[in-house]
Every structure is written in C-alpha cells, then in structure tokens.
C-alpha cells in the first residue's frame, strides 16, 4: 500500500522521483506528492512541496506549472488510511517549522495520543493524518541531526511504517526506516535511492539492500549506513536484482492485468522448472530449509493467507489431504491471532503472500512461530519480510505482478503448492502412480493454458452479453469451489459487480432465492468426480430462468444443452483443474470491467500490497 521513492545524487531529482512514482502508482492512487530541497548553498536551501489529490497525472501537471529543481528529494503516491484522499492529506507532510518533510506507508496506532502530547507543546496540525503527527514528532526531537531525531521519534511510535525523511537543515541526506512496511535502498554510482518497491528504481540500479523491521538507513551522495532504532550500526549485504525492468512494463498490452493473464503459461514453467524429476516422480525443492526428517514429524498443516492467496491455500488443502493424507486447515491470517489457535511443534504452517509483506499474514506467521510451529513461506518477492523470517520457503517465480487484481500469482501459487505436495507426499508414503500422474499433468499445463488463452476473444463475446448485470453467482464443487470464490473476487474487484462464490450444493440453502432471468450464474462444471452433481445444480438454476455461464471440459456437448454460454478447457486431473478453469474467469472479469469503463489496473479503494491491518 502506498509508494515511496527518494533520491540523492548529482542529478536533478524531480524526473527520477516522478518516474519512480509512475512505477509505483499501482500501490496507491488517491493522491501524490514530492518534496525537494532547492538551492545551491546552505544560505538559500529551501524545502519545496508539491502535492495533488487523485492520480499521478495531477501531480505531473502541477510540477509542470510550478517547477521545482534540486538534487535530493522524496515522493509518495497514497492509498488513504487516516484522512480523506484529498490534497491537504496528501504526502509529503512537514513538521511545525516546515523544515522537515516525511513520506510514510503504514499506520501509526498511537497517533491520537502523540497528537495530544504534541499539542501541549504548541504544535498545530492541519491534516487528519497519522503521518503529519509522525513528522511533527521528528521535529520535536530535532537537535541538528536528522537521523537522531527520526530514531528518537520512532522509539516511541507504535504501529507499522516505511518512511523516508529529508530536511533543508541537513542537506543531501535521506533517512529511511521500516517496521512492517517494506523499504529498499538502491546503490548507484555516486547516487543513492530509497523506495518501497524495487520497480521504482530498477531503471537506475539493480544493486540494493533490504531493510529489516526496526532498522534505519542514512543515505547521502557519499554512501549509506544502516543502524537499529537504538543507533547501533548494522552491516547489510548488497544484493543484485535479477529480473528485468521490461517485466514490469505493459509490453504492448492495454492493461497490466491482461499482460499478466497471458504470462501465466510461462509463469507455470518457471514455478516447476528444476523442481520435478525427468525420470521418476520426485520433487526437488532447493532452499526449502526444512529437512525431510522435520517434515516427516509433521502431523498437521495450517495455511495462513488472505484474499486470492487464501483461495490458493484452499486448493493446497485439498491437494495435501488427497495426496499426503495429512489433516489441513485454511485460516484467514487476519483472524488467526485474535483467537487462541491450537498450534504446536508438529504443526507445519504454510504462509502464502504474493508480496511477502502482507501485514495480517506476517503477524499470523509470527504468532504461529511463537507457539512452536515451523513456518514455510510461499512468496513471489525475493527478500520480502516473510521470505526472510519464515523457517523455510519456496518462491513462486511469477515475476513482478503490477495489476492490483492478482492473476498470475494465483496460478503460480497453486503450481508451487502442487510441487510441495509431491515433496510432502513422498515423505509421507505416497505410491508412485498418483505422483506420476500429477507430474505428467503439471508438465502439460503451460501448453493447455496457451490453448485457452488463444480463445480469449470468446470470453469478450460472452462478457458483452452480461456486462450490464449488477449481480452474479459463482458455483463449484471440490477443487473448483475455490475457483468459484476466486472468480467472484476478480469480478467484484475490478468491475464493481456484486459477485459471490459458493459450493454448488449450498445454492439451495439461500442463494437460490436470488435466481431469476436477471441473475447470471457461473458454474465450473468440469469432468471430475462431482460432475453429475453439479449438472443437477445447473438444472435447478435453469428451471428458475437463471442465465448460466459454464466452464466445461473440451468435448462435453451435454453442458451446451443446459448452459447459455460455455468456456471450454482441456482435460486434466482433478487437482490441476483450477490452473485451467480459472483462466476464462479471469478473462471474463477483465472484459466485463473494460466494457463497464472501469480502471482495470487501479480499481477503486484497492492497493496491491496490504501492509496495514
């Protein structure tokens, strides 16, 4: 949530800051702003702020009309938490003296108490934000050193933050810090960067350091140093980013979401490459960091996830129970630590997060570890907090996902879980034939995905028939129940159509009351063990004049006699059907959103990485 970028070096910082925000706008687009220190000497240094509500273009128009130039500055694109998304609440914020500017991702939980304390010391506040309180707090501790003031302020702050701070009284310096919200430092040739996401700075450098929680960085043109909030120096390794900037660009597609839908065959190849035996049925997982002996002692598996990752976890639950015969639970990470979960040393906790920074999921993982469980992270972002703090893990290798509505991360998570299932199954005694079938099926998935995507135009034709409807039901059974949930989530996220997913049999326990000629119902009706049952559910909807859209297996002509429209997918084993059945639902949601005039990549009220609770 929100995007931060900062620069100090020999160049004019404004184009660098604006360019960085362009690559971060998917993380927040309620408002945007920059703070730049202008002037050539201490006598004429001046802190200049430009900010505007709405999307980044508003800020770009503002700085064109009111130019500002300097060699160091910070910038921000906002997803609103405290305070309405307007110009006055936009970042950067300044302190009481207007000599310190600060940008912030996260939530300061004790901001109300801090605000009242600062008021007693004569501070006046102009916004509703917790960020302004934090900036005033830094100013309150100012004694001539920016990093000392920031460290002192953060030692009494409660909550989550990723921040970058500058001052015209301490020129050329950027102070950054993080707790629960990512911050990365880019190392260039005589210039340095800070950002909340590597994408913001990758066009300038691929050499970075990652801050851990409660760490600070002090950056100048001469270099950087890292320390704790208690001002104890820390040594950090510089790491190299291996993916290319082109992976975070649209590449000729109208939207990032469409590009990422079409990237899925390659993403699945990346997720399984090098992890499956060419001869035999074993999975090889480098870097798992949990031994076979430890996994053999596992008696129970608990998934922790949110949103789309929670749907992938449900599919993982079905896989592990079917192939490993271990009991599995799927928990909303946001609820897990607010009760008294039963967790012990024989519990394997699988933590799924695309960003590896999801606040609820990270907090739940820490709670599970505190109770003695082994935690295995399944993430997309290298160097993320969950990847660092988990006891072991697997990367899904999907590449940067820019579209707010997750697509390729979902299927890459499912494919990665299939590989992990094979690994666990071998340890827990799975016979050869089911494993060979799963491996054979996984190897075929990329080509089968390509075949589905080649018929994307049919998804648009169907979308044109139903885009005007305000409601939709999604129904599935078994492995396709999570797909129904995911399909409904995609439709509501990007097209603002009210959509709900249910197990198909649950339709009779309430939702059937909604069905009439104005209610489209999406059935995932593939040739699996629940096929006959779900056909009966389709007949129940048809008898009530409902409009049926079906996802069916190629060659199934019977479904055509029931459904009004059909998306066909190739045949595969039950456990892998979600990798295929979700694709036409992603495309359908995308085209409905486009036809309704929605901003597909930046849906209202949403942001890509949820780093606040």
C-alpha positions in Angstrom: 0.0 0.0 0.0 1.3 3.4 -1.0 4.6 4.0 -2.8 7.7 5.8 -1.6 10.7 6.9 -3.7 13.7 9.1 -2.8 16.9 10.2 -4.5 20.1 11.9 -3.5 23.0 12.4 -6.0 24.3 14.8 -8.7 21.2 14.8 -10.9 18.0 16.8 -10.9 15.9 14.6 -8.6 12.4 15.5 -9.9 12.4 13.4 -13.1 13.7 10.5 -11.1 11.0 10.9 -8.4 8.2 11.2 -10.9 9.5 8.3 -12.9 9.6 6.2 -9.7 6.1 7.1 -8.8 4.9 6.1 -12.3 6.1 2.5 -11.5 4.6 2.6 -8.0 1.1 4.1 -8.8 -0.4 0.6 -8.6 0.3 0.7 -4.9 -1.8 3.7 -4.3 -3.5 6.3 -6.4 -5.6 8.6 -4.1 -3.0 11.4 -4.2 0.7 12.0 -4.9 3.4 14.5 -3.9 7.0 15.4 -3.9 9.3 17.2 -1.5 12.5 18.7 -3.0 15.3 20.8 -1.4 16.2 23.6 -3.8 19.2 25.9 -3.7 23.0 25.7 -4.2 24.3 26.6 -0.7 23.2 26.5 2.9 22.1 30.1 2.8 19.5 29.5 0.1 18.4 25.9 0.7 14.6 25.7 0.7 12.2 22.8 1.2 9.6 22.8 -1.6 6.4 20.7 -1.5 4.2 19.9 -4.5 1.2 17.6 -4.0 -2.2 16.9 -5.6 -5.2 14.7 -5.0 -6.1 12.0 -7.5 -3.9 10.0 -9.8 -0.3 10.8 -10.6 -1.2 12.8 -13.7 -2.5 15.6 -11.4 0.9 15.9 -9.7 2.7 15.8 -13.1 0.5 18.7 -14.3 1.2 20.6 -11.1 5.0 20.4 -11.3 4.9 21.4 -14.9 3.0 24.5 -14.0 5.1 25.1 -10.8 8.6 23.6 -11.5 10.9 22.6 -8.7 14.5 21.5 -9.0 17.1 20.1 -6.7 19.5 17.2 -6.2 17.7 15.4 -3.4 14.1 14.7 -2.5 11.3 12.3 -1.7 8.0 11.4 -3.3 4.9 9.4 -2.5 1.7 8.0 -4.0 -1.0 7.4 -1.5 -3.6 4.8 -0.5 -5.6 6.6 2.1 -5.8 5.3 5.7 -6.1 8.2 8.1 -7.9 11.1 6.5 -9.8 11.6 3.2 -8.0 11.2 -0.1 -7.6 14.9 -0.8 -4.8 17.4 -1.4 -4.3 18.5 2.2 -3.9 15.0 3.4 -1.5 14.0 0.6 2.1 13.3 1.4 4.7 14.6 1.9 3.9 16.2 5.3 6.0 18.7 7.1 6.8 19.4 10.7 5.8 22.5 12.8 8.8 24.5 11.3 8.3 23.4 7.7 12.0 22.4 7.6 11.4 18.6 7.7 9.4 16.6 5.2 8.3 13.0 5.6 6.5 10.3 3.5 5.0 7.3 5.1 3.4 3.9 4.4 1.6 2.1 7.2 -0.4 3.2 10.3 0.8 4.8 13.5 -1.5 3.3 16.0 -0.8 5.7 18.9 -1.1 8.8 16.7 -4.0 10.2 18.7 -2.1 10.1 22.0 1.0 11.6 20.3 -1.1 14.3 18.7 -2.5 15.4 22.1 1.0 15.3 23.6 2.4 17.5 20.8 -0.5 19.9 21.1 0.5 20.5 24.7 4.0 21.5 23.4 2.5 24.1 21.0 2.2 22.1 17.8 -0.6 22.9 15.4 -2.0 20.3 13.0 -3.5 20.9 9.6 -4.5 17.4 8.4 -6.3 14.3 9.7 -3.3 12.0 9.0 -1.1 10.0 11.4 1.8 10.9 9.1 1.7 14.6 10.0 1.8 13.6 13.6 4.9 11.5 13.0 6.6 14.3 11.1 5.9 16.8 13.9 7.3 14.2 16.4 10.5 14.1 14.4 10.6 17.9 14.5 10.1 17.8 18.2 13.3 15.8 18.6 15.3 17.8 16.2 18.8 18.8 17.6 20.7 19.3 14.4 20.9 15.6 13.3 18.0 14.2 11.2 18.8 10.6 11.9 18.9 11.2 15.6 15.5 12.9 15.5 14.0 10.1 13.4 15.4 7.4 15.7 14.1 9.2 18.8 10.6 9.6 17.3 10.4 6.0 16.1 11.3 4.6 19.6 8.0 5.9 20.9 5.9 5.1 17.9 3.5 2.1 17.9 2.3 0.6 14.6 3.7 0.0 11.1 5.8 2.2 8.9 8.0 2.6 6.0 9.3 6.2 5.9 11.7 8.5 4.1 12.6 11.9 5.7 14.5 14.9 4.4 15.3 18.4 5.8 16.7 21.5 4.3 18.6 21.9 7.6 20.6 18.7 6.9 21.0 18.8 3.2 21.8 15.9 0.9 20.6 13.4 3.4 17.7 10.9 3.3 16.8 8.9 6.4 14.7 5.8 5.9 13.3 3.3 8.3 10.8 0.4 8.3 8.7 -1.7 10.5 6.1 -3.9 8.9 6.2 -2.0 5.6 9.0 -2.6 3.0 11.8 -0.2 2.2 14.7 -0.9 -0.1 17.9 1.1 -0.7 19.3 1.4 -4.3 23.1 1.7 -4.6 24.2 3.6 -7.7 27.4 5.3 -8.9 27.7 8.3 -6.7 23.9 8.4 -6.2 21.5 6.5 -3.9 17.8 5.8 -3.9 15.2 4.7 -1.4 11.9 3.1 -2.4 9.1 0.9 -1.2 9.5 -1.3 -4.2 12.4 -2.3 -6.4 10.4 -1.4 -9.6 10.7 2.3 -8.7 14.5 2.3 -9.0 15.4 -0.6 -11.3 15.9 1.7 -14.3 18.8 3.3 -12.4 20.4 0.4 -10.5 20.0 -3.3 -9.8 22.1 -3.2 -6.6 20.0 -3.0 -3.5 19.9 -3.6 0.3 16.7 -4.6 2.1 15.9 -3.1 5.5 14.5 -5.4 8.2 12.0 -4.3 10.8 13.2 -1.6 13.2 16.2 -0.8 11.0 17.2 2.6 9.7 19.3 3.8 6.8 21.1 7.1 6.4 21.8 7.9 2.8 23.9 10.7 1.3 25.7 11.1 -2.0 28.8 9.7 -0.4 27.2 6.4 0.6 24.9 4.9 3.2 25.0 3.4 6.7 22.5 1.2 8.5 21.6 1.1 12.1 18.9 0.0 14.6 16.5 2.4 16.1 18.8 2.4 19.1 21.6 3.7 16.8 23.6 0.5 16.8 25.4 0.1 13.5 24.4 -2.9 11.3 26.2 -4.4 8.3 24.0 -5.1 5.3 24.8 -7.1 2.2 24.2 -5.5 -1.2 22.1 -7.8 -3.4 21.6 -7.9 -7.1 18.1 -7.8 -8.7 17.9 -10.4 -11.4 14.6 -9.6 -13.1 14.4 -7.1 -15.9 12.5 -3.8 -15.9 10.6 -4.9 -19.0 8.8 -7.4 -16.8 7.2 -4.5 -15.0 6.0 -2.8 -18.2 2.9 -3.4 -20.3 4.7 -4.8 -23.3 2.0 -3.7 -25.8 -1.0 -4.9 -23.8 -3.7 -2.4 -22.9 -3.5 -3.2 -19.2 -1.1 -4.9 -16.9 -3.8 -7.4 -15.8 -4.3 -8.6 -19.4 -0.5 -9.0 -19.8 -0.2 -10.9 -16.6 -3.1 -13.2 -17.6 -1.2 -14.1 -20.8 2.1 -14.5 -18.9 0.7 -17.5 -17.0 1.9 -20.3 -19.2 5.5 -19.0 -18.8 4.9 -18.4 -15.0 3.9 -22.1 -14.5 7.0 -23.2 -16.4 9.1 -21.0 -14.0 7.3 -22.4 -10.9 8.0 -26.0 -11.8 11.3 -25.7 -13.6 14.1 -27.7 -12.0 11.7 -28.9 -9.3 10.4 -32.1 -11.0 12.5 -35.2 -11.8 12.7 -36.0 -15.5 12.6 -39.7 -14.7 10.6 -40.8 -11.7 8.1 -38.9 -9.6 10.1 -36.9 -7.1 10.1 -33.2 -6.4 13.3 -31.3 -5.7 13.0 -28.0 -3.8 16.2 -26.1 -3.4 16.4 -23.7 -0.4 13.4 -25.2 1.4 15.5 -25.1 4.6 13.3 -27.7 6.3 14.7 -31.3 6.4 12.9 -34.4 5.4 13.2 -35.6 8.9 11.4 -32.5 10.2 8.7 -32.8 7.6 8.2 -36.5 8.5 7.3 -35.4 12.0 4.5 -33.1 10.7 1.1 -34.3 11.9 -1.0 -31.3 10.7 -0.8 -28.5 8.2 -2.2 -25.0 8.7 -2.4 -22.4 5.9 -2.3 -18.7 6.7 -3.3 -16.3 3.9 -5.6 -13.5 2.8 -7.6 -12.8 -0.3 -6.5 -14.5 -3.5 -3.8 -16.3 -1.6 -6.4 -17.8 0.7 -8.2 -19.3 -2.3 -4.9 -20.8 -3.5 -4.4 -22.2 0.1 -7.8 -23.9 -0.2 -6.7 -25.7 -3.3 -3.5 -26.6 -1.4 -5.6 -28.0 1.4 -7.4 -30.4 -1.0 -4.1 -31.4 -2.6 -2.3 -32.2 0.6 -5.2 -34.1 2.1 -5.7 -36.1 -1.0 -2.0 -37.0 -1.7 -0.4 -36.8 1.7 -3.3 -37.9 4.0 -2.5 -35.2 6.5 -5.2 -33.1 8.2 -5.2 -29.5 6.8 -6.8 -26.3 7.9 -7.0 -23.0 6.0 -7.1 -19.9 8.1 -7.7 -16.3 7.4 -4.5 -14.7 8.6 -6.4 -11.6 9.7 -8.4 -13.7 12.2 -5.7 -16.2 13.3 -4.0 -14.3 16.0 -7.2 -12.8 17.5 -8.2 -16.1 19.0 -6.3 -18.9 20.7 -5.3 -21.2 17.9 -4.1 -24.8 18.7 -0.6 -24.9 17.3 2.4 -27.0 18.4 5.7 -28.2 17.2 4.2 -30.9 15.0 2.2 -28.3 13.0 3.6 -27.1 9.7 2.3 -23.6 8.9 2.3 -22.7 5.2 2.2 -18.9 4.8 1.2 -17.6 1.4 1.6 -14.0 0.3 2.4 -12.6 -3.2 4.3 -9.6 -1.8 5.7 -11.3 1.3 4.7 -8.2 3.2 1.0 -8.7 3.8 0.6 -7.3 7.4 -2.0 -9.7 8.6 -0.2 -12.8 7.2 3.1 -11.7 8.6 1.7 -11.1 12.1 -0.1 -14.5 12.0 3.1 -16.3 10.9 5.0 -14.7 13.8 2.3 -15.9 16.2 2.4 -19.4 14.9 6.2 -19.4 15.3 5.9 -18.1 18.8 3.7 -21.1 19.6 6.4 -23.5 18.3 5.3 -24.3 14.7 7.6 -24.5 11.7 6.6 -21.8 9.2 7.2 -22.2 5.5 6.7 -19.1 3.3 5.4 -19.2 -0.2 6.1 -15.8 -1.7 6.8 -14.1 -5.0 9.1 -11.2 -3.9 12.7 -12.1 -3.2 14.0 -10.6 0.0 10.5 -9.9 1.4 9.9 -10.0 5.1 8.0 -13.3 5.1 10.7 -14.8 2.9 13.4 -13.7 5.4 11.5 -14.6 8.7 10.0 -17.9 7.7 11.9 -21.1 8.8 12.0 -22.1 5.1 10.2 -21.5 1.9 9.6 -21.5 -1.8 9.5 -18.7 -4.3 6.7 -18.9 -6.9 8.8 -17.2 -9.6 5.9 -15.3 -11.2 7.9 -12.1 -11.8 6.6 -8.7 -10.8 2.8 -8.5 -10.7 1.6 -4.9 -11.2 -2.1 -5.4 -11.7 -3.9 -4.9 -8.4 -6.2 -7.9 -9.1 -3.9 -10.9 -8.8 -3.9 -13.4 -11.7 -0.5 -15.0 -12.4 0.4 -15.1 -8.7 -2.6 -17.2 -8.0 -1.8 -19.9 -10.6 1.9 -19.8 -9.7 1.0 -20.3 -6.0 -1.2 -23.3 -7.0 1.5 -24.8 -9.1 4.1 -24.3 -6.4 1.7 -26.0 -3.9 1.4 -28.9 -6.2 5.2 -29.3 -6.2 5.3 -29.0 -2.4 2.5 -31.6 -2.2 4.6 -34.0 -4.2 7.6 -33.4 -1.8 5.4 -34.0 1.3 3.7 -37.0 -0.3 7.0 -38.8 -0.9 7.9 -38.3 2.7 4.5 -39.5 4.0 4.4 -42.6 1.8 2.5 -41.7 -1.5 2.6 -44.5 -4.1 4.2 -43.9 -7.5 1.2 -43.8 -9.8 -0.7 -40.8 -8.3 2.6 -38.9 -8.2 3.5 -39.7 -11.8 0.0 -38.6 -12.9 0.4 -35.3 -11.0 3.9 -34.6 -12.5 2.7 -35.5 -16.0 -0.3 -33.2 -15.6 1.9 -30.3 -14.3 4.2 -30.6 -17.3 1.2 -30.3 -19.7 -0.4 -27.2 -18.0 1.5 -24.5 -19.8 0.5 -25.7 -23.3 -3.1 -26.2 -22.1 -3.1 -22.7 -20.8 -1.9 -21.4 -24.2 -4.8 -23.2 -25.9 -7.3 -21.5 -23.5 -5.8 -18.0 -24.0 -5.9 -18.5 -27.8 -9.7 -18.3 -27.5 -9.7 -15.1 -25.3 -12.0 -13.4 -27.9 -14.8 -15.8 -26.9 -14.6 -14.5 -23.3 -15.1 -11.0 -24.6 -18.1 -12.0 -26.6 -19.7 -13.6 -23.5 -18.8 -10.6 -21.4 -20.6 -8.3 -23.8 -23.8 -10.3 -23.1 -23.6 -9.9 -19.3 -21.6 -6.8 -18.5 -24.7 -4.8 -17.7 -25.8 -7.1 -14.9 -25.2 -5.9 -11.4 -25.0 -9.3 -9.6 -23.5 -12.7 -10.3 -23.2 -16.1 -8.6 -20.2 -18.4 -9.0 -20.7 -22.1 -8.1 -18.3 -25.0 -8.0 -17.6 -28.2 -6.1 -14.4 -29.9 -4.8 -11.3 -28.3 -6.3 -13.4 -25.9 -8.3 -15.1 -24.4 -5.2 -12.0 -22.2 -4.5 -12.1 -21.3 -8.2 -15.7 -20.1 -7.8 -14.5 -17.9 -4.9 -11.6 -16.5 -6.9 -13.8 -15.9 -10.0 -16.3 -13.9 -7.9 -13.5 -12.0 -6.2 -12.0 -11.0 -9.6 -15.3 -9.7 -10.9 -16.1 -7.6 -7.9 -12.6 -6.3 -7.5 -12.2 -4.8 -11.0 -15.8 -4.3 -12.4 -17.6 -3.5 -9.1 -20.2 -6.1 -9.9 -21.6 -7.8 -6.8 -20.5 -11.4 -7.0 -20.5 -14.3 -4.6 -18.9 -17.7 -4.7 -20.5 -20.8 -3.1 -20.1 -24.5 -3.0 -22.7 -25.5 -5.7 -24.8 -27.6 -3.2 -25.1 -24.6 -0.9 -27.1 -22.7 -3.5 -30.2 -24.4 -2.2 -29.5 -23.1 1.3 -30.3 -19.5 0.5 -28.8 -18.1 -2.7 -31.3 -19.9 -4.9 -33.8 -17.2 -3.7 -31.9 -14.7 -5.8 -32.1 -16.5 -9.1 -34.3 -15.2 -11.9 -33.8 -14.2 -15.5 -31.6 -11.3 -14.4 -29.1 -13.3 -12.4 -26.1 -14.8 -14.3 -24.8 -17.9 -12.6 -21.3 -19.2 -13.4 -20.8 -22.9 -12.9 -17.4 -24.6 -13.0 -18.7 -27.9 -14.4 -15.7 -30.0 -15.5 -15.4 -33.7 -15.9 -14.4 -34.6 -12.4 -15.8 -36.7 -9.6 -18.6 -34.1 -8.9 -19.6 -33.7 -12.5 -23.1 -35.4 -12.2 -23.9 -33.5 -9.0 -23.1 -30.1 -10.5 -25.1 -30.8 -13.6 -28.1 -31.3 -11.3 -27.4 -27.9 -9.7 -27.3 -26.3 -13.2 -30.7 -27.9 -14.0 -32.1 -26.3 -10.8 -31.0 -22.9 -11.9 -32.3 -23.4 -15.4 -35.7 -24.3 -14.0 -35.8 -20.9 -12.4 -34.9 -19.0 -15.6 -31.4 -18.2 -14.4 -28.7 -17.4 -17.1 -25.9 -20.0 -17.0 -22.3 -19.5 -17.9 -20.4 -22.8 -17.7 -16.7 -23.7 -17.6 -16.6 -27.2 -19.0 -14.2 -29.8 -20.3 -13.5 -30.0 -24.0 -15.8 -32.3 -25.8 -18.6 -32.1 -23.3 -21.6 -31.4 -25.5 -24.1 -32.2 -22.8 -23.3 -29.0 -20.9 -24.2 -27.0 -24.1 -27.7 -28.2 -23.7 -28.0 -26.7 -20.3 -25.8 -23.6 -20.3 -26.4 -20.4 -22.2 -22.7 -19.9 -22.8 -19.7 -22.2 -22.3 -16.0 -21.7 -21.8 -14.1 -24.9 -22.7 -10.9 -26.0 -21.1 -8.6 -29.1 -21.8 -8.9 -32.3 -19.7 -6.5 -32.7 -16.8 -6.5 -34.4 -13.4 -8.8 -33.1 -10.7 -6.1 -31.5 -8.6 -4.9 -29.4 -11.5 -8.2 -28.3 -13.0 -8.1 -24.9 -11.1 -5.0 -23.9 -13.0 -7.1 -24.1 -16.2 -10.7 -23.3 -15.0 -9.6 -20.0 -13.5 -8.3 -18.6 -16.8 -11.6 -18.0 -18.6 -13.0 -16.5 -15.4 -10.0 -14.1 -15.2 -10.6 -13.1 -18.9 -14.3 -12.7 -18.4 -13.8 -10.4 -15.4 -11.3 -8.4 -17.3 -13.6 -7.8 -20.3 -16.6 -7.1 -18.1 -14.5 -4.4 -16.4 -13.3 -2.9 -19.7 -16.9 -2.9 -21.1 -18.1 -1.1 -17.9 -15.4 1.6 -18.3 -13.6 0.6 -15.1 -9.9 1.2 -14.4 -8.7 -2.4 -14.5 -5.2 -2.0 -13.1 -6.2 0.5 -10.4 -9.6 -0.5 -9.1 -11.1 2.0 -6.6 -10.3 1.7 -2.9 -7.8 -1.1 -3.5 -4.0 -1.3 -3.5 -1.6 -4.0 -4.5 0.2 -4.9 -1.2 -1.8 -4.7 2.0 0.8 -3.7 4.5 -1.6 -2.4 7.2 -4.1 -4.4 9.3 
